[in-house]
Amino acid sequence: MDDLNEEVDIGELNATVEEIDTRNETPKELKRRQGPTIMFDVTPIRSLGDKKVVRYNEDGAPIELKDKIFTTVEAAFVIDPRSRKNVLQTACISFRQFKNWLTTKYIMPHEDEPQLLQVSLEKYSFIEQNHWEEFVRSRLSETFQEKRQLQQDRRSKNEYNHRISRKGYVNLKEKMVRCLDV
């Protein structure tokens, strides 16, 4: 009964079951892993055997997908509804960067060894096997390889890498003039 009355700090409340289990292990055994995603909306529906109908817009994206992404982010953070567009843009950029990371780190180095690409990554256990296979297939497709090669060629022809942040060339020129005057 005393265990229930003990004060618990915020960090422990947010800890996952896996983190709590690994606290008693030695540092050599500790391995950071991403836990499975818990979908509170889907679990009761799935257990009852109900299937929901997903409607799509003219672009082929599920309707209300943006709403789902925003409410998921809103559940984890205190966000003003006016920043919805910015949150969705950030989610889009993060998703593209993650796909790029998977492609460059795991798929392209092993594109000649398909047996290594058959099993999804243990580090990213939240990626389902069928999604991983589809992703690998899309990244090894001829059309993707052509697009990738075209962009690599364009990038290699770039003489000057972009190093001016968001200020642009006009403001960079003004800054350089100020530095030379001083």
C-alpha positions in Angstrom: 0.0 0.0 0.0 2.9 2.3 0.7 4.0 1.9 -2.9 0.8 3.5 -4.1 1.3 6.5 -1.9 4.9 7.3 -2.9 5.4 10.5 -4.9 6.3 9.9 -8.5 8.1 12.6 -10.6 6.9 13.6 -14.1 9.7 11.6 -15.8 8.6 8.4 -14.3 5.0 8.9 -15.3 6.1 9.4 -18.9 8.4 6.4 -18.9 7.4 3.4 -20.9 7.1 -0.1 -19.6 10.3 -1.0 -21.4 12.3 1.8 -19.8 11.0 0.8 -16.3 12.0 -2.9 -17.0 15.5 -1.9 -18.1 16.3 0.3 -15.1 17.7 -2.6 -13.1 19.9 -3.8 -15.9 23.6 -3.0 -16.1 24.7 -0.3 -18.6 26.1 -2.9 -20.9 22.7 -4.5 -21.3 20.8 -1.3 -21.9 19.7 -0.8 -25.5 17.5 2.0 -26.6 14.7 0.8 -28.7 11.6 2.5 -30.0 8.5 0.9 -28.5 5.4 0.0 -30.5 2.9 2.7 -31.2 -0.2 2.5 -29.1 -3.3 3.4 -31.1 -6.0 4.0 -28.5 -8.7 4.6 -31.2 -7.9 1.4 -33.2 -7.5 -1.2 -30.4 -11.1 -1.4 -29.2 -12.4 -1.3 -32.8 -10.1 -4.1 -33.8 -11.0 -6.2 -30.8 -14.7 -5.9 -31.6 -14.0 -7.0 -35.2 -15.5 -3.8 -36.7 -13.9 -2.4 -39.9 -14.1 1.3 -40.7 -14.5 2.6 -44.2 -11.7 4.9 -45.3 -12.6 7.6 -47.8 -10.0 9.1 -50.1 -9.8 12.6 -51.8 -9.0 13.2 -55.4 -5.2 13.0 -54.7 -5.5 9.5 -53.3 -4.8 10.6 -49.7 -7.2 9.5 -46.9 -9.7 12.1 -45.9 -9.0 13.4 -42.4 -5.4 12.1 -42.4 -4.2 15.6 -41.6 -6.7 15.9 -38.8 -5.3 12.6 -37.4 -1.7 13.7 -37.6 -2.5 17.1 -35.9 -4.6 15.5 -33.1 -1.8 13.0 -32.4 0.7 15.8 -32.1 -1.7 17.9 -30.1 -2.1 15.0 -27.6 1.6 15.1 -26.9 2.2 18.9 -26.9 0.3 22.1 -26.0 -0.2 23.6 -29.4 -2.2 26.6 -30.6 -4.7 25.6 -33.3 -3.4 28.5 -35.4 -0.1 26.6 -35.8 -1.7 23.6 -37.5 -0.2 24.4 -40.9 3.3 24.7 -39.5 2.9 21.4 -37.5 1.8 19.6 -40.6 4.6 21.0 -42.7 7.1 19.9 -40.0 5.6 16.4 -39.9 5.9 16.2 -43.7 9.5 17.3 -43.7 10.3 14.9 -40.9 8.7 12.0 -42.7 10.6 12.7 -45.9 13.8 13.0 -44.0 13.1 9.6 -42.2 12.5 7.9 -45.6 15.6 9.4 -47.0 17.6 8.2 -44.0 16.3 4.7 -44.4 17.1 4.7 -48.1 20.7 6.0 -47.8 21.6 4.2 -44.6 20.0 0.8 -45.0 18.7 0.2 -48.6 21.2 1.6 -51.0 24.3 0.1 -49.4 22.7 -3.4 -49.7 20.8 -3.0 -53.0 22.9 -5.9 -54.5 22.1 -8.1 -51.5 18.3 -8.5 -51.5 18.4 -11.2 -48.7 19.5 -8.5 -46.2 16.6 -6.3 -47.2 13.9 -8.9 -46.7 13.5 -8.5 -42.9 12.5 -5.1 -41.5 14.9 -3.4 -39.2 15.0 -4.4 -35.5 15.8 -0.8 -34.5 12.6 0.4 -36.1 10.2 -2.2 -34.8 7.2 0.0 -35.4 7.6 -0.6 -39.2 5.4 -3.5 -40.1 7.0 -6.2 -42.4 4.6 -5.6 -45.3 5.2 -1.8 -45.2 9.0 -2.4 -45.1 8.8 -4.8 -48.1 6.7 -2.3 -50.1 9.1 0.6 -49.2 12.2 -1.4 -50.2 10.4 -2.4 -53.5 9.6 1.2 -54.3 13.1 2.4 -53.5 14.7 -0.3 -55.7 12.3 0.3 -58.6 13.6 1.5 -61.9 11.6 4.7 -61.9 12.9 5.7 -58.4 16.5 4.9 -59.4 16.2 7.1 -62.5 14.8 10.0 -60.5 17.5 9.6 -57.8 20.3 9.5 -60.4 18.9 12.6 -62.1 18.8 14.6 -58.9 22.3 13.4 -57.9 23.6 14.6 -61.3 22.0 18.0 -60.8 23.4 18.3 -57.3 26.9 17.4 -58.5 26.8 20.3 -61.0 26.2 22.8 -58.2 29.3 24.9 -57.9 28.4 26.7 -54.7 26.7 24.9 -51.9 23.9 26.9 -50.2 25.5 28.5 -47.1 23.6 31.7 -46.6 20.7 30.5 -44.4 17.4 32.3 -44.9 18.8 35.8 -45.4 19.2 35.5 -49.2 21.9 37.0 -51.4 20.7 40.6 -51.0 21.0 40.5 -47.2 24.3 38.6 -47.5 25.7 41.3 -49.7 24.6 44.0 -47.2 26.3 42.0 -44.4 29.5 41.7 -46.3 29.5 45.4 -47.1 29.1 46.2 -43.4 31.9 43.8 -42.5 34.2 45.4 -45.0 33.4 48.9 -43.8 34.3 48.1 -40.2 
